[in-house]
């Protein structure tokens, strides 16, 4: 098994009418033996993303500012976290 943390979930409607959901996942913030969330409040993930953005490497949501939704879980994230 592989444990992942949902960092962000973004839903958008495509030009052809299809709904697209993009998930940002990380194995880094989850203990791989137990599944324990190692960054429950999301502060470490946010700091890491801001550091990458400051260096000009990596990308934030849509290649932008490293904002992970201000650590407010989306309905999809809440659902995924409750079903894991």
C-alpha positions in Angstrom: 0.0 0.0 0.0 1.0 3.6 -0.6 -0.4 6.3 1.6 -0.8 9.9 0.2 -2.0 13.2 1.6 -4.4 15.3 -0.5 -2.8 18.7 -0.6 -5.3 20.3 -3.0 -8.3 19.4 -5.2 -9.4 21.7 -8.0 -12.5 21.2 -10.2 -13.0 23.0 -13.4 -15.3 22.6 -16.4 -13.6 22.0 -19.8 -14.7 23.7 -23.0 -16.4 20.5 -24.1 -18.5 20.4 -20.9 -16.6 17.7 -19.1 -15.7 18.2 -15.5 -12.0 17.9 -14.6 -10.6 17.4 -11.1 -6.9 17.9 -10.5 -5.5 16.5 -7.3 -2.2 17.5 -5.7 -0.9 14.5 -3.7 2.1 13.9 -1.6 3.7 10.8 0.0 6.1 13.0 2.0 3.6 14.0 4.8 2.2 10.5 5.5 3.9 7.8 7.5 4.1 4.9 5.0 3.9 2.1 7.6 0.9 3.4 9.6 -0.8 6.0 7.3 -0.5 8.6 10.0 -0.8 12.2 8.8 2.6 13.8 9.6 1.4 17.3 8.7 -2.2 17.4 10.0 -2.5 21.2 9.8 -0.8 21.5 6.4 1.8 24.0 7.6 4.8 22.0 6.4 3.3 21.4 3.0 2.6 25.1 2.7 6.1 26.1 3.8 7.7 23.6 1.4 5.6 24.9 -1.5 6.4 28.6 -0.8 10.1 27.7 -0.6 9.9 26.0 -4.0 8.1 29.0 -5.4 10.7 31.4 -4.0 13.5 29.4 -5.7 11.6 29.4 -8.9 11.4 25.6 -8.9 8.3 23.4 -8.8 4.9 24.9 -9.3 2.0 25.8 -7.1 -1.6 25.3 -7.9 -1.8 26.1 -11.6 1.8 27.1 -11.5 0.9 30.1 -9.3 1.7 31.2 -5.8 1.9 28.0 -3.8 -1.5 28.5 -2.2 -3.0 25.3 -1.1 -6.4 26.8 -0.5 -5.3 28.4 2.8 -5.4 24.9 4.4 -9.2 24.8 4.1 -10.1 21.3 2.9 -12.4 21.0 0.0 -15.4 18.8 0.0 -13.5 16.3 -2.1 -10.5 16.3 0.2 -12.8 15.8 3.3 -14.4 12.9 1.5 -11.1 11.3 0.5 -9.6 11.8 4.0 -12.7 10.3 5.7 -12.6 7.2 3.4 -8.9 6.4 3.8 
